[in-house]
Amino acid sequence: PTVPTFTRKERSPSRPAVPTATAHY
């Protein structure tokens, strides 16, 4: 949960460096 702002933007390939948020949700 380091990037709560990316939690909803997991579909955006703008931050592929944060796979933790994609796996979290």
N, CA, C and O atoms as a CHARMM CRD file, in Angstrom:
* protein
*
  100
    1    1 PRO  N      0.83200  -1.21500   0.00000 PROA 1      0.00000
    2    1 PRO  CA     0.00000   0.00000   0.00000 PROA 1      0.00000
    3    1 PRO  C      0.85900   1.25500   0.00000 PROA 1      0.00000
    4    1 PRO  O      0.50500   2.26800   0.60400 PROA 1      0.00000
    5    2 THR  N      1.98600   1.17400  -0.68100 PROA 2      0.00000
    6    2 THR  CA     2.88100   2.33700  -0.71500 PROA 2      0.00000
    7    2 THR  C      2.32900   3.40700  -1.65900 PROA 2      0.00000
    8    2 THR  O      2.61000   4.59600  -1.50700 PROA 2      0.00000
    9    3 VAL  N      1.54100   2.95800  -2.63400 PROA 3      0.00000
   10    3 VAL  CA     0.99800   3.92600  -3.59900 PROA 3      0.00000
   11    3 VAL  C     -0.52900   3.80400  -3.66600 PROA 3      0.00000
   12    3 VAL  O     -1.06100   3.16900  -4.57700 PROA 3      0.00000
   13    4 PRO  N     -1.22200   4.40300  -2.71900 PROA 4      0.00000
   14    4 PRO  CA    -2.69000   4.33600  -2.68100 PROA 4      0.00000
   15    4 PRO  C     -3.33000   5.06100  -3.85700 PROA 4      0.00000
   16    4 PRO  O     -4.48100   4.80200  -4.20800 PROA 4      0.00000
   17    5 THR  N     -2.57700   5.96300  -4.45700 PROA 5      0.00000
   18    5 THR  CA    -3.09500   6.72400  -5.59900 PROA 5      0.00000
   19    5 THR  C     -3.05600   5.85700  -6.85900 PROA 5      0.00000
   20    5 THR  O     -3.78000   6.11100  -7.82100 PROA 5      0.00000
   21    6 PHE  N     -2.20900   4.84000  -6.84100 PROA 6      0.00000
   22    6 PHE  CA    -2.05800   3.97400  -8.00300 PROA 6      0.00000
   23    6 PHE  C     -2.99100   2.76500  -7.91300 PROA 6      0.00000
   24    6 PHE  O     -3.12500   1.98700  -8.85700 PROA 6      0.00000
   25    7 THR  N     -3.62600   2.63400  -6.75500 PROA 7      0.00000
   26    7 THR  CA    -4.51600   1.48700  -6.53100 PROA 7      0.00000
   27    7 THR  C     -5.63200   1.48700  -7.57700 PROA 7      0.00000
   28    7 THR  O     -5.97000   0.44200  -8.13100 PROA 7      0.00000
   29    8 ARG  N     -6.18900   2.64200  -7.83600 PROA 8      0.00000
   30    8 ARG  CA    -7.28900   2.73800  -8.80700 PROA 8      0.00000
   31    8 ARG  C     -6.71900   2.87300 -10.22400 PROA 8      0.00000
   32    8 ARG  O     -7.42700   2.64500 -11.20500 PROA 8      0.00000
   33    9 LYS  N     -5.46400   3.23800 -10.32200 PROA 9      0.00000
   34    9 LYS  CA    -4.85000   3.40700 -11.65200 PROA 9      0.00000
   35    9 LYS  C     -4.04100   2.17800 -12.03300 PROA 9      0.00000
   36    9 LYS  O     -3.09900   2.26000 -12.82200 PROA 9      0.00000
   37   10 GLU  N     -4.41300   1.05200 -11.47100 PROA 10     0.00000
   38   10 GLU  CA    -3.67100  -0.17200 -11.76800 PROA 10     0.00000
   39   10 GLU  C     -3.83000  -0.53800 -13.24100 PROA 10     0.00000
   40   10 GLU  O     -3.02400  -1.30100 -13.77400 PROA 10     0.00000
   41   11 ARG  N     -4.84100  -0.01400 -13.89700 PROA 11     0.00000
   42   11 ARG  CA    -5.05400  -0.32200 -15.31800 PROA 11     0.00000
   43   11 ARG  C     -4.15500   0.57600 -16.17900 PROA 11     0.00000
   44   11 ARG  O     -3.94100   0.29400 -17.35800 PROA 11     0.00000
   45   12 SER  N     -3.65000   1.61600 -15.60900 PROA 12     0.00000
   46   12 SER  CA    -2.80200   2.54400 -16.38000 PROA 12     0.00000
   47   12 SER  C     -1.36100   2.01900 -16.45400 PROA 12     0.00000
   48   12 SER  O     -0.71500   1.83200 -15.42200 PROA 12     0.00000
   49   13 PRO  N     -0.87000   1.78800 -17.64300 PROA 13     0.00000
   50   13 PRO  CA     0.50100   1.30300 -17.82200 PROA 13     0.00000
   51   13 PRO  C      1.52400   2.42500 -17.62800 PROA 13     0.00000
   52   13 PRO  O      2.69000   2.30200 -18.00200 PROA 13     0.00000
   53   14 SER  N      1.04800   3.52100 -17.03300 PROA 14     0.00000
   54   14 SER  CA     1.93200   4.67400 -16.85200 PROA 14     0.00000
   55   14 SER  C      2.93200   4.39300 -15.72300 PROA 14     0.00000
   56   14 SER  O      4.00400   4.99500 -15.66000 PROA 14     0.00000
   57   15 ARG  N      2.55200   3.45400 -14.82300 PROA 15     0.00000
   58   15 ARG  CA     3.46000   3.13900 -13.70800 PROA 15     0.00000
   59   15 ARG  C      3.64900   1.62900 -13.58200 PROA 15     0.00000
   60   15 ARG  O      3.19600   1.02500 -12.61000 PROA 15     0.00000
   61   16 PRO  N      4.31100   1.02400 -14.55500 PROA 16     0.00000
   62   16 PRO  CA     4.54700  -0.42000 -14.52100 PROA 16     0.00000
   63   16 PRO  C      5.61900  -0.79300 -13.50500 PROA 16     0.00000
   64   16 PRO  O      5.91500  -1.96900 -13.29700 PROA 16     0.00000
   65   17 ALA  N      6.19300   0.22400 -12.88100 PROA 17     0.00000
   66   17 ALA  CA     7.26400  -0.02600 -11.90700 PROA 17     0.00000
   67   17 ALA  C      6.66100  -0.31500 -10.53300 PROA 17     0.00000
   68   17 ALA  O      7.38200  -0.54500  -9.56200 PROA 17     0.00000
   69   18 VAL  N      5.31900  -0.30000 -10.46500 PROA 18     0.00000
   70   18 VAL  CA     4.66800  -0.53700  -9.16500 PROA 18     0.00000
   71   18 VAL  C      3.70500  -1.71900  -9.26900 PROA 18     0.00000
   72   18 VAL  O      2.48900  -1.54300  -9.18300 PROA 18     0.00000
   73   19 PRO  N      4.25000  -2.92100  -9.45300 PROA 19     0.00000
   74   19 PRO  CA     3.42300  -4.12800  -9.58300 PROA 19     0.00000
   75   19 PRO  C      2.80300  -4.52700  -8.24400 PROA 19     0.00000
   76   19 PRO  O      1.95800  -5.42000  -8.18200 PROA 19     0.00000
   77   20 THR  N      3.22900  -3.86000  -7.18300 PROA 20     0.00000
   78   20 THR  CA     2.71000  -4.18700  -5.85100 PROA 20     0.00000
   79   20 THR  C      1.25400  -3.74800  -5.74400 PROA 20     0.00000
   80   20 THR  O      0.43800  -4.41300  -5.10600 PROA 20     0.00000
   81   21 ALA  N      0.94400  -2.62500  -6.37500 PROA 21     0.00000
   82   21 ALA  CA    -0.42200  -2.10400  -6.31100 PROA 21     0.00000
   83   21 ALA  C     -1.34500  -2.95400  -7.18800 PROA 21     0.00000
   84   21 ALA  O     -2.52600  -3.12600  -6.88700 PROA 21     0.00000
   85   22 THR  N     -0.78300  -3.47700  -8.27200 PROA 22     0.00000
   86   22 THR  CA    -1.59500  -4.29500  -9.18300 PROA 22     0.00000
   87   22 THR  C     -1.92400  -5.63400  -8.54000 PROA 22     0.00000
   88   22 THR  O     -2.99600  -6.19400  -8.77000 PROA 22     0.00000
   89   23 ALA  N     -1.01700  -6.13500  -7.74800 PROA 23     0.00000
   90   23 ALA  CA    -1.22800  -7.42500  -7.10100 PROA 23     0.00000
   91   23 ALA  C     -2.07800  -7.24600  -5.84600 PROA 23     0.00000
   92   23 ALA  O     -2.76800  -8.16900  -5.41300 PROA 23     0.00000
   93   24 HSD  N     -2.01900  -6.07300  -5.28200 PROA 24     0.00000
   94   24 HSD  CA    -2.77600  -5.79700  -4.06600 PROA 24     0.00000
   95   24 HSD  C     -4.26900  -5.73200  -4.37200 PROA 24     0.00000
   96   24 HSD  O     -5.09800  -6.17000  -3.57500 PROA 24     0.00000
   97   25 TYR  N     -4.59600  -5.18500  -5.52600 PROA 25     0.00000
   98   25 TYR  CA    -6.00300  -5.04000  -5.89900 PROA 25     0.00000
   99   25 TYR  C     -6.36900  -6.08800  -6.94500 PROA 25     0.00000
  100   25 TYR  O     -7.51400  -6.13800  -7.39500 PROA 25     0.00000
